[in-house]
Amino acid sequence: MIDPKAAIDPSAELGEGVSVGPFSVIGAGVRIGKGTRIGPHAVIKGPTTIGEDNQIYQFASVGEDPQDKKYAGEETRLEIGDRNVIREFTTINRGTAQDAVATRIGNDNLLMAYTHVAHDCQLGDHIIMANAASLGGHVVIGDWAILGGFTMAHQFSHIGAHSFCAMGSVINKDIPPYVTVSGHPARTCGINSEGLRRRNFASQTIQQIKRGYKIIYKQQHTIEAALESLRLLEQDCPEIRLYIDFLEQSERGIAR
């Protein structure tokens, strides 16, 4: 399963059934869970932990030093969960001592070709980053979010669960859960109804989520007033809690 042309540091730990293609480089401090497949010409630098049944394609760079001028060689890490697909030329950097120390990627994510995940980013589960989508440092993305091709997210941006960022979106504010945005800068254009339907959200729940969107964006509320109305709506629809938690935690302000 390990091509003889691969270069693997003696301290690297590879689980059962891991395969590594020719000319790939696995560095010191790398741990790879069982069943993960590494294509040819990939480079994985530690400290990096990769879970089970991931697929990393050729020419990916995983766990390289953060692209941050403050980085001075501190030991930082990258943590990747299970069943992720990391396509060609994707770059994922480790964290920095100034923030979480670790970049983290959850489970069941698809990072298409040429995507970039910068230092200290925190990604949940079931996220899709289409070709050439790029994240600045410290970006947080919730579960099931989709970033269209060539989407760019400013550092420290938060992108909520179940949101959809159209192709070429430039994100410089936080994107609430369930919301669809597009443009430069990214502006809201409704909720991600189709995505919710595909994830088997009930029609009534989608209608309540749409009501929550209107409270935030269509009724000229302050954030504080919107939160009061959302708390009332949550009594009939627990899914509204994602809106509430997100707005309470947003520091950059939300896209409008």
N, C-alpha and C positions, 0 to 999 in steps of 0.2 A: 504493500500500500504506500510505501515511502519510496519515491523515485531516487535512485542512487545519485542523481545529479543535484538533488536538493541539499541545501546547507542548513543543518539543524544543530543549534547549540546543545552541548551535552546536558545543560541544566534545564532545557525545555521539557515540559511534561505533556505527552500526547496520550489521549485516552484510546480505548479499544476501538479499532476500526477507523481511525483517522487516516486519511490519505493526503499526501502532499505531492504536488506535481514537480516536474523538473525545473531546476533553477530557482525555485522558491527559497526564501531565507527565513528561518524561524530563529529568533534571537533568544538571548538569555532572559529568564523571568517570564516566559510565555507558557501558559497552561491552556490546553485545547481539549474540550470534552469529546466524548466518544461519538463516532459517526460523522464528525465534521470533515468536510472535503475542502482542501486547499488546492486551487488550480496552479498552473505553471507561472513562474515569474512574479509571484506575490511576495510581499515583504511584511513580516509581522515582528514588531519590536516590543519588548517588554519594559516594565511590568504590564502584561496584558493577560486577562482571563477571558477565554471564549468558551461558551457552553457547548451543548450537544446539538448535533444534526444541523449545523450551519453550513452554508456553502459560500466560499470566498473565491471569486473568479480571478482570472489572470490579471496581473499588473496592479492589483489593489495594494494600497499602502495603509497598513493597519497598526495603530499604536505608536506612530512616530512622535517625536518631540512636538510640543505645542508651538504654534507660530505666534509667539508672544514675546516681545522684547524684554519683558520682565523675567522671563524664564532663565534661570541660572543653573540648570542641571539638577534641580531637586528631584527626588524620587516621586513621581506621580504615576497614575495608572489609567488603564482603559478596561472597562468591564462590559462584556457583551453576553447576552443571554442565549436562548436556544432558538433554533429553526429560523434564523435570519438568513437572508440572501443579500450578499454584498457583491455588486457587479463590477465590471471592468473599470479600472482607473479611479475607483472610489478612494478617498483619503479620509482617514479618521485619526484625529490626534488625541493624545493623552491629556489629562487635566493639568491644572496649575496649582501651586501652593497658595495663591491668592484667593482661590474659590473652593470648589468641592474636592480638589486634589484628584478627582477622578472624572473622566468622561464615561457616561453610562448609556448603553443601548439595551432595551428590553428584549422581548421575544416576538418572533413572527413578523419582523419588519422586512421591507423590501427597499433597498437602497440601489437605485438604478445607476447606470454608468455615469462616471464623472461627478457624482455627488460628493459633497464635502461636509464633514461634521467636525467643527472646530473644538478647541479645548473647553472642557467643563460643560459641554452640552449634556442635557439629560433627556433621553428619548424613552417614551413608554413602549407600548405594544401595538402591533398591527398597523404601524405607520408606513406610508408609501412616500418616498422621495423620488420623484421622476427625474429623468436625465438632467444633470448639471444643476440641480437644486443645491444651494449652498447655505450653510448656517455659520454665522459669526459665533464668537465665543459666548458661552454662558446661556445659550438658547435652551428653552424648555419646551418640549412638545408632548401633548397629551395623546392618549390612546386613539387609534383609528384616524388620526389626522392625515390628510393627503396634501402634499406640496407638488404642484404642477412643475413641468420642466422649466428650468432657468429661474425658479423662484429664489429670491435672496432674502434672508432674514438678518436684520441688524442684531448686533450683539445685545444680550440681555433681553431680547424679545421672548414673550411667552405665546405659544400657539395652542389653543384649547383643543380638547378632545372632540372628535367627530367634525372638525372644521375642514374646510376645503379652500385651498389657495390656488387660484387659476394660474395658468402658464404665465410666467414672466412677472408675477407679483413681486413687488418690492415692499417688504414688511419693516416698518420702523416704529410700529406701535403693537400692543398686545392684541391678539385675535381671540375673541371669546369662543367658548365651545359652541358647536353646532353651526357656526357662521361661515358663509362663503364670502371671500374677498377676491378682488382683482385690481390690477392697475399699478401705476407708479406715481405716487405712493398707493399702497393697497387700500381700497375702500370697500365697505360692505355692500353686498347686493342680495341680502336675504339669508335664509338658512340652507343647510345642505340636505334638502328634503330627499333627494335621490339616494344619497349615502345612507340616510337613516332608514329608508325603506329597504334597502339591500341588507341592512343589519337587523331586519325584522322588528323595527320599532312599530308599535301599533299606530294606526291612523290617528286615533284620539291623542296619543302621546305627542305625535308630530305636530298636531294642531296646538297643543299646549306649549310646546317648544317655540312655535311660531308666535304665540301670544307673548311669550317671554322676550323674544326678539323685538316685538313692537314696543314693549314696555321700555326696553333699553334704548331703542333707536328712533321710535316714531312719536313718542309722547312728550318730548322735550323735558324729560325728567333730569334732575341732577342724579349722580350715581347713588347718592344716599336715598333719594326718593324712589329710584328704580329698585333698589334693594328691598325697600319696604314692600313694594308691590310684588316683587318676585317671591318674597317669603310667604305671602298670602297664597300665591299661585302654587307654591311648592306643596301646600297642604293637600292638593288634589293630584299633584304630579311630582313624584320624588325626583324625576330626572332634572327638574329645574335647579336642584342643588348644585349642579355643575356650574351654572351661570353664577350663582351666589358666591360660591367659593372662589371662582375666578376673579370676579369683580372686587371682592374683598382683598385679594392678594395682589392685584395688579399694581405695579409701581410706575410703569411707563405711560399709563393711560391706554385706552382702547382705540382701535381703528374706527373711524367714523365713515 
